Amino acid sequence: MPLSVGFIGAGNMGRSHMRCAQTLGLNLAAVTDILPAAAEQASRQFGIRRTYTDYRAMLKAGKDLDAVIIATPNKFHAEHAIGCLKAGKHVFLEKPMTTSTRDADKILAAHKASGKLLQMGMVNRFTAAVQTTRRFIAEGCCGKIYSGQAFWYRRRGIPGFGGWFTTKEFSGGGGLIDLGVHMLDVALYLMDFPKPVAVSGMTYNVWKSLDTYTYTDMWGQPTPGGKKDVDDYALGLIRFADGQTLQLNISWALNLGDLALERGVRLMGDKGGVALTGMEETRIFGEQAGHLVDTIPQFAKNDPNLDEIRHFVECVQEGRPPMPTAEQGRTVQLLLEALYRSSQEGREIRLR
């Protein structure tokens, strides 16, 4: 029988996961959204039988649910994940894990007590380019990696200006927690998650009002007069226990046209290096036969959104741990929190 899945959150991200679940032939059994119209729209679009405005009602009525996919504002991730795990459901949790390390630890405790699977929604790991890069690194193309750079630049890319994305109470932060979480996760994944020991960072909130923000398009709908009290630019330096370093540069909005939509990861090793561009291409830099050599791997492109849900389903069915683990989600959360704290306090943060 196909996996029976419920959804908490029927916004853009939630509907993207519904599309993937439908493509994979899963049983889309129920959807919850605090906005009845959003739940009803998802119900009509994807043929979901049951709709709710309270996730607890869905869990109480959903004895048939095997798993729940959570795609709600960051503030509610901990409550929803813990509730689903305690109800005995496998959980797919969209990034970031939550808005604080304290809540991340509560999720981990509920996860361990439940015996159920918890997969973090780190979609960029599932791109063919990242997986190809990972295999090259595993085969020793870089040797010992000693430093890395992770970056995502947008000229004008503030999502839903004035809505929950730009309201710290609900999001926990701005560009750093929205885009930085992706780049941190990919870089750490390729570096095999070294142990972080110190973080230094700085964040900027330049565009505070929609009235002063010039743009051509926007992910989500702007809310005129809405709040924006989060960062639109962030940078940081992370040091690891074995001497490795990682530089981070993240923007929702910058006055730099040539950098529009540029993102990637660069890793430097003693034998070679890799440059991942846009999560779509990768290049390997090394030496061979006494010459410097650049290798450009050829690979089939994929749909990472579909593949991460497929991975979740396979892990549930086969009883194996997922690739993006809850513990790794907690590490990324710790670094995000430390970067924000470093900016606020104007000093390096040592990690215990």
ABEGO torsion letter per residue (X at the ends): XBBBBBBBEABAAAAAAAAAAAAAGBBBABBBBABAAAAAAAAAAAGBABBBABAAAAAAABAABABBBBBBBAAAAAAAAAAAAAAGBBBBBBOBABABAAAAAAAAAAAAAAGBBBBBBBAAAABAAAAAAAAAAAAGAAEBBABBBBBBBBABABBGBGBAAABAAAAGEBAAAAAAAAAAAAAAAAAGGBBBABBBBBBBBABABAAABBBABBBEBBBBGBBBABBABBBBBBBBAAGBBBBBBBBABBBBAAABGBBEBBBBBAABBBBBBGGABBBBBBBBGGBBBBBBBBBBBBBAAAAAAAAAAAAAAAGBBBABBAAAAAAAAAAAAAAAAAAAAGBBBBBX
